[in-house]
Amino acid sequence: MCSPHHHSFKALFLLMLCRSMQTAEAEGKGEILPPTIHKIIKGYNKYLRPFFDNGPVSVGMSLDIASIDTISEINMDYTATIFLRQRWTDERLCFDGNKSLSLDGRLVEMLWVPDTFIVDSKKSFLHDITVENRLIRIYPNGTVLYALRITTTVACSMDLTKYPMDKQTCTLQLESWGYNINDVMFYWTRGNDSVRGLDTLRLAQYTVEDYFTSVSEAVYETGRYPKLVFHFELKRNILYFILETYVPSILLVVLSWVSFWISQSSVPARICIGVTTVLTMTTLMMGARTSLPNANCFIKAIDVYLGICFSFIFGALLEYAVAHFCTLHRPISKELKKAEDEEAEEERNGVLAAVAKSCDVTDNMNKIDSNKNSKASINGKKERSKHRGWSSPMSVMKRLFCIFDCFHVKNPYHIDNYARFSFPLSFIIINVFYWIYYLYF
């Protein structure tokens, strides 16, 4: 068995070996680095920011948007590849000369760099093929340029009420993680021109309409931190949806109107057209929602239009059901109409007899003296007032019967004639209001 002295000697030997290896590694780095860089790095403390005792350090930033790969309405985010450039001045890195020094990206671990992060990033990574895509460049006056190539997935809150005629405004926010406004200040190096690449960017469903930059502060419980925000507005291209959804739905509505020109006795043909268009429209509505969030409170413009088209198609099917029902009950209605005509004829004969009788009564009344005439006129006024009281509810009932009679279809075959005119006209009017509202309001 080994003695305790043997174990302590072995631990001391390993400790001395590790220290010697660290010293040799540091000397090796000093030998590998050029004299200028070795002189700059010597005595440099990367854990202290520039101007540690003389106010905050100003960090300027600029972006190049290499690509916007995907914009997802389901996840409410977008994925972009960007070139992030940061520039600041570190007085400890000043050197004599008139040329800048470009260093290997792996030497960034020897220098102080800002702790910048993307606020709404869900997932990000730094490209590392074939080496980590980082750039360090030092200028004689101590200015440091630090560039990164990053692919990030950033959250973007979207309002889909006007989908697919919507415009979305997304942001890319840059903040300092640990240094507050007393330590670090952020600014855009060239204002709105600090972000490039969007003018030549081509997206599948969107067009970049406008973009601008802003400078603000983020307030948290731990303090106030510098923030840079890049805003860009995306307008969706509607042509794809017109060809994919709107035109097929319009054609299905027009197809449902074909049944108005088919004879009402052709029951299988009209039912087949109605049921087929309803089922096809249902399939089209389900397919239009596959690329959208399933659980949301948005009533989108495309949902409204598909609902309108479905209502017209279903209305065409109901129209035939009503017309066919009225056709089956047409003989009964004829008998009822004949009985009504006979009653009306008898009523007219009774009215004529009453008029003739009233004329005879008038001739007899002319022979009576003036006193009796005055009394008769007073009694007649009273009787007319009584008749008026009885006739007022009767007149109301007659008016109601007239109103109900307007909805009575005397000839069921006229229903198709009305539908041929009313369905297309109402569909055109609703389309005009729909497109004006969603395109201009």
Secondary structure, DSSP 8 states (H G I E B T S, - for coil): ---HHHHHHHHHHHHHHHHHHHHHHHHHHHHHS-HHHHHHHTT--TTS-TTTTSS-EEEEEEEEEEEEEEEETTTTEEEEEEEEEEEEE-GGG--SSSS-EEE-GGGGGGS----EEETTEEEEEE--SSS--EEEEE-TTSEEEEEEEEEEEEE-----TTTTS-EEEEEEEEEESS--TTTEEEEETTGGGGEESSTT---SSEEEEEEEEEEEEEEETTEEEEEEEEEEEEEE--HHHIIIIIHHHHHHHHHHHGGGGS-TT-HHHHHHHHHHHHHHHHHHHHHHTTTS-SS-----HHHHHHHHHHHHHHHHHHHHHHHHHHHHTHHHHHHHHHHHHHHHHHHHHHHHHHHHHHHHHHHHHTTS-HHHHHHHHHHHHHHHHHHHHHHHHHHHHHHHHHHHHHT--S-TTHHHHHHHHHHHHHHHHHHHHHHHHHHH-
